[in-house]
Every structure is written in structure tokens, then in C-alpha cells.
């Protein structure tokens, strides 16, 4: 009888523990959800209370600890914020979270005039993929170290990580065409149109905005390095249709494309499309086609771009 009593008591105790652990887990999850909602609304005081109610020293939720730390920071308790950030780092191996936490630790150390610690934090943030270089430019928290040489180097690293194409020599080959241009038939004063050429997509592409002085011929092109060939490619879309220029290679101060098209009788033509760099304020654009596999060539157009003032 005693053993049966102990058995039922043990079962009941286990059921109670299971029930309370389930309730506790649900309460933990609900508190975090409510805390996250208040955090997103920037109600840092309310979020802090709910995070504190949900978290305990061994609660391995790095994101929640990071948000609690940022709530403390916004409420002026930087020491508590640093403690929470340390827990966030110890409870998460996610690189984006570590990048965010280290950048926020840098803000506090900079405010405390702990310059070396702040710079070390930024270095760690960048190593884990920190891309928010504009925070380094604008946040008052970094005023104490903004003129530091190491800080400027780290800012450049963060910028280059955010915009890798801006620091890629191949991606910068076509920059000589960037600008606002008046376009003439080469060798004449006959202006045929205007073009605005822009660096877009984080430096990974060149956008052409062409406006013809005639009724037809308006359009845009996107110029980029084709990952399949590692050569430049231009995709032109205008009121005259779509045309692809491929295998672009920059050499001897010229960007050279090839293409295929058809004439009015739908005969196949091969083409050469060349941009000649002729100094900082002039570019020549030359297009020609061949109907006999390159034995003879016919000029389609020959334009000279002059920088507009």
C-alpha cells in the first residue's frame, strides 16, 4: 500500500511539475512577445519591466538580452546596459546580433570616454558584419572618437562592407561615363540629345538616362558586370525596343561591347559598341554593324558626349 501511495504521489508531483513548467514556458514566451512589442514602439520603460520579468541570468536568449540592454541605454542606465550586452554576447553566436551589440557597446564606451575600448568594440562589430556606417557619421555618442584615425579607418571598412562594388576596381571602370552630358554627332555642332549617367545599386551598376532631341530614341540602360562572364553587360530599353550589349571589356581607355541584332529584312547582324574615354569632359560613343561576319562594317551612329556645365 505504501509503495502504491508513493507511486501515485510521484506521478502527481511529476504532472504538477510538467504543468507548471509548461505554464512557466508560456508565461516566458508571452512576456517576451509583449516586451518586443513595447520595444518596437520605443516604450523602453515598459519593455524593460517585461524583459526583466521574463529573463533571468541563465536565460539563453541573446536577442532579448540585447534589447534589454538597449532599453537600459535609452533609460540612461549604461552600466546595466553593458551587463545585458555582455550576456547577449555570451548567449548568441549569430554574427548580425554580435555586430549590433558590439556597436552599441562602442557607443557607451565612447560616451564614457573609454576610447580604446570603444574602438575595439567597433573593430569587433565590423568583423562580425556591421554595415551601418552612417551611424558612425551621425550619432552624437561617437563625438569623442570621430576624429580618431583608427575610427576613420574602421568607418571606411564598414562603408566598403556595405558597398563592396564601390571599392572594386573593375566595377569602377565605367565611371568615366558618369555625369550630365550634351550629345553631338561627332565632328559637328549638331546636338542630338542629352544624357544623365548615374552610379546606382550601391556602385554595382551604371544607369543611363537618354533623352533624344527627336521624337523617338528615348530610353535607359543598365550597365553592370555579368556574374556569368565577369564582363560588362548593357541592357538597353527604349521606345525602339530592347537590346543587349555583352562581353564588355575596358582596355586602352575604351569600353568595348559586342552584340547581335537584325536589319529591316531580319538578316542577322553582328555589332561593336565602343565608348572611348577622351579626357575628363568628353566621351565618344561609336556603334557599328556587319552583315558579313565582320568583313565589312557600317557605322550606325557616332556621338560625342560633352560634359554639361
C-alpha positions in Angstrom: 0.0 0.0 0.0 2.8 2.4 0.9 4.6 1.8 -2.4 1.4 2.4 -4.3 0.9 5.7 -2.4 4.4 6.8 -3.1 3.9 5.8 -6.8 0.8 8.0 -7.2 2.4 10.8 -5.2 5.4 10.7 -7.5 3.2 10.7 -10.6 1.1 13.6 -9.3 4.3 15.5 -8.5 5.6 15.0 -12.0 2.4 16.1 -13.5 2.4 19.2 -11.4 6.0 20.0 -12.4 5.1 19.4 -16.0 2.1 21.6 -15.8 3.9 24.5 -14.0 6.9 24.2 -16.4 4.5 24.5 -19.3 2.8 27.4 -17.8 6.2 29.0 -17.0 7.3 28.5 -20.6 4.1 30.0 -21.9 4.5 33.0 -19.5 8.1 33.4 -20.6 7.1 33.5 -24.3 4.2 35.8 -23.7 6.3 38.2 -21.7 8.9 38.3 -24.4 6.3 39.0 -27.1 4.8 41.8 -25.1 8.3 43.2 -24.3 9.2 43.0 -28.0 6.0 44.9 -28.9 6.8 47.7 -26.5 10.4 47.8 -27.6 9.3 48.3 -31.2 7.1 51.1 -30.1 10.1 52.6 -28.3 8.4 52.3 -24.9 11.7 51.4 -23.3 10.4 51.7 -19.7 7.6 49.2 -20.3 9.8 46.9 -22.3 12.5 46.9 -19.6 10.0 45.7 -17.0 8.7 42.9 -19.1 12.2 41.8 -20.2 13.3 41.8 -16.6 10.2 39.7 -15.7 10.9 37.2 -18.4 14.7 36.9 -18.3 17.0 35.5 -15.6 20.7 35.2 -15.5 20.8 31.9 -17.4 18.1 32.6 -19.9 20.0 32.0 -23.1 18.1 34.4 -25.4 20.8 36.7 -26.8 18.4 38.9 -28.8 16.2 39.6 -25.7 19.3 40.5 -23.7 20.4 42.8 -26.4 17.0 44.6 -26.5 17.0 44.8 -22.7 20.5 46.4 -22.9 19.3 49.0 -25.4 16.2 49.7 -23.2 18.6 50.4 -20.3 20.7 52.6 -22.5 17.7 54.7 -23.6 16.7 55.0 -20.0 20.2 56.3 -19.0 21.4 53.2 -17.2 24.6 52.5 -19.1 26.1 50.1 -16.6 23.1 47.8 -16.6 23.1 48.1 -20.4 26.7 46.9 -20.6 25.9 43.9 -18.3 23.0 43.0 -20.6 25.1 43.3 -23.7 27.7 41.0 -22.2 25.0 38.4 -21.6 23.8 38.8 -25.1 27.3 38.1 -26.5 27.7 35.0 -24.3 24.3 33.6 -25.2 24.4 34.0 -29.0 26.8 33.1 -31.8 24.8 34.9 -34.5 27.1 37.3 -36.4 24.4 40.0 -37.0 23.5 40.1 -33.4 27.1 40.3 -32.3 27.7 43.2 -34.8 24.8 45.1 -33.4 25.8 44.5 -29.7 29.4 45.5 -30.2 28.4 48.7 -32.0 26.1 49.6 -29.1 28.8 48.8 -26.5 31.1 51.2 -28.5 28.5 53.9 -28.1 28.6 53.6 -24.3 32.4 53.3 -24.1 32.7 56.4 -26.3 30.3 58.3 -24.0 32.4 57.2 -21.0 35.5 58.5 -22.9 36.9 54.9 -22.9 38.3 55.5 -26.4 40.4 52.3 -26.8 37.5 50.1 -25.6 35.1 51.9 -28.0 37.5 51.4 -30.9 37.9 47.7 -30.1 34.1 47.4 -29.9 33.8 48.9 -33.4 36.5 46.7 -34.8 34.6 43.6 -33.4 31.4 45.0 -34.9 32.9 45.3 -38.3 34.5 41.9 -38.1 31.0 40.4 -37.5 29.5 42.3 -40.5 28.5 45.7 -39.2 27.2 47.7 -42.1 25.6 50.8 -40.5 28.5 53.1 -41.3 26.1 56.1 -41.3 25.7 55.6 -37.5 29.4 56.3 -37.2 28.9 59.5 -39.2 25.8 60.9 -37.3 25.4 59.6 -33.8 26.5 62.0 -31.1 27.7 59.1 -29.0 30.8 58.8 -31.2 31.7 62.5 -31.0 34.7 61.8 -28.6 36.4 59.4 -31.2 35.1 60.6 -34.6 38.4 62.4 -35.4 40.5 59.5 -34.4 42.5 58.0 -37.2 41.6 54.4 -36.3 37.9 55.4 -36.1 38.1 56.8 -39.6 39.7 53.6 -40.9 37.0 51.4 -39.3 34.3 53.7 -40.7 35.8 53.1 -44.2 35.9 49.4 -43.6 32.2 49.4 -42.6 31.3 51.5 -45.7 33.3 49.2 -48.0 31.5 46.2 -46.5 28.1 47.8 -47.1 29.1 48.8 -50.7 31.7 46.4 -51.9 31.3 47.5 -55.5 32.5 51.0 -54.6 35.9 49.6 -53.7 36.1 47.1 -56.6 38.4 48.4 -59.4 36.5 46.5 -62.1 33.2 48.0 -61.0 34.7 51.4 -61.3 35.9 51.0 -64.9 32.9 52.7 -66.5 32.8 55.7 -64.1 34.3 57.9 -66.9 30.9 57.9 -68.4 29.2 59.1 -65.3 27.9 62.7 -65.4 25.5 65.0 -67.2 26.1 65.3 -70.9 25.2 67.1 -74.1 25.5 64.8 -77.0 26.6 65.7 -80.5 27.1 63.9 -83.8 30.9 63.5 -83.8 32.7 66.3 -85.7 29.7 68.6 -85.7 27.8 71.1 -83.6 24.6 69.2 -84.1 23.2 68.3 -80.7 21.1 65.2 -80.9 20.2 64.7 -77.2 21.1 64.8 -73.6 22.1 62.0 -71.1 22.4 61.7 -67.4 24.6 58.8 -66.3 24.4 57.8 -62.7 26.1 55.3 -60.3 23.3 53.2 -58.8 22.7 50.0 -56.9 25.4 50.7 -54.3 28.0 51.2 -57.0 27.3 47.9 -58.7 25.7 49.4 -61.8 25.7 52.4 -64.1 22.3 53.8 -65.1 21.9 55.7 -68.4 19.0 58.2 -68.8 18.9 59.1 -72.5 16.7 61.9 -73.9 16.7 62.4 -77.7 16.0 65.7 -79.3 13.9 63.8 -81.8 10.5 62.2 -81.1 12.0 58.7 -81.0 15.1 57.2 -79.4 14.4 57.8 -75.7 15.3 55.2 -73.1 17.5 53.9 -70.3 20.2 51.3 -70.0 21.6 49.5 -67.0 25.3 48.6 -67.2 26.8 46.0 -64.8 29.3 43.2 -64.5 27.6 40.0 -65.6 28.4 37.4 -62.9 28.2 34.6 -65.6 31.0 36.0 -67.7 32.7 38.5 -65.3 32.4 41.0 -68.2 30.4 44.2 -68.5 26.9 43.9 -69.9 24.5 46.7 -71.0 20.7 46.2 -71.2 19.1 49.0 -73.1 15.3 49.5 -73.0 13.8 52.3 -75.1 10.8 53.2 -77.2 12.7 51.4 -80.1 12.8 48.1 -78.1 15.3 46.1 -76.1 18.9 45.5 -77.0 21.6 43.6 -75.1 25.3 44.5 -75.4 27.6 41.9 -73.9 31.2 40.9 -73.3 32.2 44.4 -72.3 35.9 44.8 -71.6 37.7 48.0 -70.6 41.2 48.5 -72.1 43.2 51.3 -73.7 40.8 53.9 -72.4 37.8 52.3 -74.0 34.9 50.1 -73.0 34.1 47.7 -75.8 30.9 45.7 -76.1 29.7 43.2 -78.8 26.1 42.5 -79.8 23.8 40.8 -82.3 20.8 42.3 -84.0 18.9 42.2 -87.3 18.3 44.6 -90.1 14.9 45.6 -91.5 14.8 42.4 -93.6 15.6 40.4 -90.4 19.0 39.4 -91.6 21.5 38.8 -88.8 24.0 41.5 -88.0 26.9 41.4 -85.5 27.9 44.7 -83.8 30.6 46.5 -82.0 29.7 49.2 -79.4 32.6 51.3 -78.1 32.9 54.1 -75.5 36.1 56.0 -75.8 37.4 57.9 -72.8 38.6 61.2 -74.2 39.5 63.1 -71.1 37.5 64.2 -68.0 34.9 66.1 -70.0 34.4 64.1 -73.2 33.4 60.6 -74.3 32.9 59.2 -77.8 30.2 56.6 -78.3 30.6 54.6 -81.5 28.3 51.9 -82.8 28.8 49.8 -86.0 27.4 46.6 -87.5 28.4 44.0 -90.0 26.3 41.8 -92.3 29.2 39.6 -93.5 30.6 38.3 -90.2 33.0 41.2 -89.8 34.5 41.5 -93.2 33.0 45.0 -93.7 31.4 47.4 -91.2 28.7 50.1 -91.4 28.6 52.9 -88.9 25.2 53.0 -87.1 26.0 56.2 -85.1 29.0 58.2 -83.9 28.3 60.5 -80.9 30.5 62.7 -78.8 29.4 63.4 -75.2 30.4 66.8 -73.8 30.1 67.4 -70.1 27.2 69.8 -69.4 28.1 72.8 -67.1 
